[in-house]
Amino acid sequence: MTQIDELFSQIGKFVLNSDFTFSRAQTIVKQHTEKLSQSGDIGFPTTIQPWLNAIENPDLNGLKQIIGDNEEEFARKLIEISAEWLFPIQSVKFKQFRCLLFLDRQKCYDGILKTVLYDDASYGQWHDANDAKTIYAVQLVKSGDNTLVEHRCTLVSKVLANLLRFSGFQTQPNGKGFAARNLMEILVTCARRDGAKRANRQEDIELNNNASVNAKSILIVCGSVKSRSGLTADDFIQRRSLEMEKLAELKHGYNKENVIIDKCQKLGTAIVTFDLLKIKHFNAIDFEKLMTVTSTVKGAAFILYNVARLQTLLASFDHQVSRGFYDPLPEFEQIDFGLLKEEEEWQMFYVYIVGFPTMLERCISGIDNGQIAIHLLCTFLSNLSALFSVYYHRVKILTDNLPQLVPVMCARIYLLKALRTIFLKSLAILEIEPLDQM
């Protein structure tokens, strides 16, 4: 269960005054992701019928209303009981048959950031790591060539294994050493050349030599990559790398001899990875169309550029500390996170840092039914990069060393350190190597 799931469950139990299954709460209680100062951080309907439609509980059939006759009393009680929650509620508004909840931002910062910064190895795990009922073994069914669809399958298998591990599941590369009853094999393969649609057909699994005897298996079929005959994954990576070299020449005036080839090669590899994973895995990809869309190059490069920008900013702060311009960063408990007033700061925290485990859950919550959504991680990274870019250009983070400016700067440094953790974890899952500088 993620922290957001737990919050939804707490809200549902309060509203209905009864036990509430958190997985059902997500259909009623909604986490907002934009215009949070106006729309609130969380919302749910105040009319009874949506709740009755979503909750399968006979004891609630006699429920007549949600809020009652006194909205102020409902809000007061909710704020009071939430004081013990990880996400305390600061205020409640009612608008157009919806209840809008505004969280206590300072207390939320205090409660979550410390976990991210000092327990970063496990942050993002939404599955109970002690629950070893199922061991997952992700295996690639190789075709033996270097085609783009084979490369796509390779990426999907690696990222899927990473998602399971980062989420807290136990994984085993080959599935050996575990009882068959505990083993779930995930076989990642290419779309069949006869054009058969994606499906988890038992006969396909049984015919596959990769499937272990008596082990349960799931088949993940990746869509084709339509391209002219003979084009390999290495060719695609080389094309993207050359594009990055040309951009570097235009921007910085580099000659061919002094372009940083290694960096452009890493960028090219990252762009290809992002191009192949940002689309739902079962959908076909038109390579020729992909090559004509320049925004695909800017997408992955833009993410890495913003990660490098963030890394450079934090390194600059450390350098200024080492040369005595700034004092060392105060202890976490001494930071006043109530000084973080910018909306981008709260959105980066609430939607992306707090939302990171939920995003991982959405990527693989349907894995046992053969349903995955790796593309959501790509969308998550793209949107986070865009938000950070706006914030970086609008807000001066490293300020003069003045008493009235340093406290908020230190709060921002802690926030950005946590944001860096989310960026780096996301890139690691995607098998993309970050760059310290662009």
N, C-alpha and C positions, 0 to 999 in steps of 0.2 A: 504494500500500500504506500502510495506517495504521500507527501505532506499535504498536498492539495486535496487528495482523496480523503484524508483524515479530516480536514477542515470541512469538506462537503458533508461528510458523515455526521460531524458534530452539529452542523447547521440543520441537517435533516431531522436529527433526533430532537433538537430543540423545537423546531416548527411543528412536528407531528406528535411530540411528547411520547415517542415510542422508539423501539429499535429500528434502525434504518440501514439498509445494505448500501455501502458506499458506491458500488458499481452502478447501481440504479440512480444514485444521486446525480451523476454526471448528466443525466438527461433532463434534469430540472434545475439544479443549481449550476450556474454558469460562471466561469472565470472570464472576466473581461480582459482585453489585451490592448486597448487603445482608448484615448480620451478618458483616462481613469479619473481625473479630477471632476469630470462632469457626470460620467456614467457609473462611477463607483468601481470598486475592484471585483465585486461579486454581485450577482443579481439572481432573483428567483421570483416566480409568479405568486401573487397574493390571492389569486382565485383558486378554488378547491379542485376543480375538474382536472387540470394538468397533473396535480399530485396523485389523484385517484387513478388516472390513466397509467401513471408510471410505476406506482407502488402496488405490488401484488401482496396485499395484506388484508385479510378479511376483517380484522379488527378495526380497520380504518373506514369501512363502508358507511358507518354512521357519522363520520366526520362532516361537519357542516361548514366550517370556516377555518381559515389559516391564521389570520391576524387577530380576529376578534373585533370588538367594538372600539377598543382604545389603542390606536396606533402608537401613541407615546409610551404607554405602559409596555407594549410588546417590544419596542425599541430599547427601553430602559433595561428590561430583563435580559434581552439578548446581549447587550453591551456588558452587563454585569456578569453573566455566566461565561462570556468569552474572555474575561480577564485571565482565566486560567489556561487558555488555549495558547498554542504556539503562535497563532495569528490573532491577536486581540482585535476586536472591532471598536473603532473610535466613534463612528456616527452611523446613523441609519436614515435613509430617505425613502419616501414612497412616491412613485411616479408611474402613471398609466398602468395600473394593476400589477406593478412590479415593486419588489423591495430591493433597494440598492444599498449595499454594505460598503463602507469605507474603512479600511483597516488602519490600525495605529502604526504608522510607518516607522517611527523610531524603534518601537519594541520589536517590530518584524525584522528590521535591520539587525538589531542586537541579537535576536534569536537565531537567525539563519546564517549570517555572514561568518560568524565564528565557526560554525560547523563546516562551511565550505573551505575556510582558510586553514583550519587546524585538523580537519579530518577529510582532506581532499581526496585521499586514496579511495575512500568508500562513498564519497558523495555522488549521488546519481543512482545508487542501488535502491530500487523500489521493490525488489523481490527479497524475501527472507533468505539470506545466504545459508541459514541452518537447515532450510527445507531441502533435503536431498532426495526427494521422492523421484525426481527425474534427472537423469544425466543426459545432456545434449551433445551429440557428436555431429558437427557440420562437415560434410564431405562434398568435394567437387567431383562430379562425373565428367572426366576429361575426354575430349575428343581427339587430343593429340596435335592440334594445330594452333596457329597464332592469330586466328581471326578475331575480329572485334567482338563478336558475340561470345567467343570463348573467354576473352579478356573481361567482358562484362560479367560472365558467370563467376570468374575467379574473384573479381571485386565483391560481388554480392556474397559469396561464401565467406570471404574474410571479414567483411563488415558485419555480417549476420553473427558470426562467432564472437566478434568484439562486442556487439550489442548485448548478446546473452551474458557475456562475462561482466561487462560494466554494470549490467542491471542486477547482478547478484546470483545468476544461475551458475550451476556447476557444468563445466564443459570438458570434453575430452576429444582431442584431435581425431583419434581413430576408433574410439569407443571400446578399446580393449581394457580388460581389467575390471569390468563392471558386469553385474548380473543383467541378463537380457531383459528381465522385467522392469529394470530401472532405466534402461537405455532407450533414448529416442533419437534415431538417426534422421538427420535432415540432409537430403540429397539435392544438390543444386546442379541443374543441367540446362542445356540449351533447348530452345523450341524445336520441336520435331520438324524435319524438312518437309513432311507431308502436309504441313499446315494445320495439324491438329491443335485445338485450342488448349489453353492452360487448364490443367485439371490434376487432381491427386488420384489418378487411376491406380487401383491396386495391382492391375496386371503389369503396369509400367514398373512399379516398385519391385514386384516379384521377379521380373526379368532382369533387373539391374544387378550386376555382379557385385556392386558396392554394398548392397544391403546385407547386413549380418543375419545369420540364421536366428529366427525367433525374435529379433529386435523389431520394435515398432518403427515405422519409417514415414517420413513426410517428404513429398516431392515438391521442390520449388523450381518452376520452369521459367527461365528468362526469355523474354521476347527477342526476336531477331534484330540484327543491326544491318539494315539494307545499305550495301555499298558496292562499288564496282569490284569485279572479281580480282582477287589477289592482294587486296589491301590488308595489311596486318596491323596489329595493335601498335607495334613499334613504329610503323609508318605514320600512324595518327599522332602518336606522342611527338615524333620528330617534327611534324607539321606545326603542331601547337608550340613547340619549343622555338622554331624558327620565327613564328609570329611574335613571340615575346622578345626575341632578339631584335626584330625590326622595330617594335615599339620602343625598346630601350635606345636604339640608335636615334629614332626621331625625337625622343624626349630629352635624352642626355647628350646627344651628339657623339655617341661612341662610334669608333671605327670597328670593322669586323674583327680586327686583331685583339682589341681589348674589351670586347663584350664579355661579361661574366657568364661563360658558357654553362658552367655547372648550375648556377642559379636559374638560368633560363630553362635548363633541362628539368629541374625540379618543378618549376612553374608549369611547364608543358605536361609533365606527368600528373600534376594536381588538376589541371584543367580537364584532361581526358577523364580522370577519375570522376570529377564532378559532373561532366557532361553525361557519362554513362549511368550515374547513380541518381541524378536529380529527377529522372523520369521513372514512373512506376515500373518496377522490374519486369512485369509481364507484358508491358506495351512494347511494340516494335519501335525502333529508332531509325529514322531516315538520315543516313550519314551525309548525303549531299546537302540536305536542308540544314543539318547541324553545322556544316562547314561554312554556310553562307550567313549564319546569324552571329554577328560579331559580339553580341551581348554575352554569348556563352564564354568567350575569352575573358571579358571584363568581370564576369560573375565570380569565378574561382580566384582570379588574380585580385579582384577587389577584396575578397575575404582575407586572403593572405596579406595583402597590403595593410589592411586594418589591424590584423594581428601583429604584424611587424611594427606598425605605428604604436600600438599599445605596449609592446615589449620595449620599444625605444623610449617611450615616455617614462615607464617605470625604472628603466636603467638610468635615465637622466636624473631621476629623483635620487636614486642610490648614489650616483656619482657626486651630486651636489651635497649629499650627506657626508660622503667620504672627504670632500674638500672643505667641509666646515661651513658651507653656506646655509644648510638646513641642519637642525638638530635631528637626531635619530627619531624614527617614527615611534610615537608613544605606544604603550601597551594597549591592546584592544579595549580593555575595560575603561580606559581613560578617554576614549573617543566619544564625542557627542554626535551621533548619527542624525539627530534632529536638525543638524545644520544642512543636511542634504535636501534642498528645496526644489531643485530642477526636476521637471517632469520626466525628462529622459533618464535621470538617475533612478527614479522609482520604477520606470518601465523596464529598464535594463535589469533591475533587481527582481521585480515581481514577475515579469513575463518570462525572462530568460534564465536568471539564476535560480529562482524558486521553481520555474517551469521546466527546468532541465530534466529532472527525473520523470515528470509526466510525459515529456516528449519521448524519452527512451521507452517508456511503457507503451505509448501509442505505436511506436515502430514495430513492436514484436508481441503485443498483447494477444494477437490471434495466431501465434506461431503453431500451436498444437492443431490448428485447422488449416495449416498451410498458408496463412495470410500474414504477410509482412508489409511494412511501409517505410523502407529505407529512405525514400525520397523526402520524407518529412524532416529528417535530419538536415538535408541540404537546404530545404526551405527555412528551417530554423536558423542556420548559420547565415544565410543570405540576409534575412530580416534583421538579425542581430548586428551584422556588419553595417547595414544601412543606418540603423539607429545610432550605433556608436560613432559613425562618421559624422552624423549631424551634431551629436553632442560634442565631439572633439573640435569641430570647427566653431561651434557657438560658445563654448565655455572654456575659459583659460584655466587650466588645471594646475600647472606649476606657477605659483604666484610669487610676488615679492615676499621676502622674509619679514612680514609685519605681524604683530600680535593679533590684529583683527582678521587677518587672512589665513594664517597658518592652520587654525583648527579645522576649518572647512576643507582645506587642502588635504589634511591628514585623513579626514573621513573619506574623501574621494579616492585617495590612494588605496585605502583598504577595500573600497568598493571595486576599484579597477583590478586589484589583485584577485579578487573573487571572480570577476568577469574573465580575466585571463585564464583562470582554471577551467571555466566553462568552454572557452574557445579551444584550449589545448586538448581537453578531453574529447570534444566533438571532432576535432581534426584527427586525433589518434584513432578514434573509432572508424573514421573514413579512410584510414591508412594514408593520410596526407601529412607530409612533413612540413612544419611551419618554418618560416624564414625570420631570422632576427632583424634583418634589414632588407629593404627593397631597393 
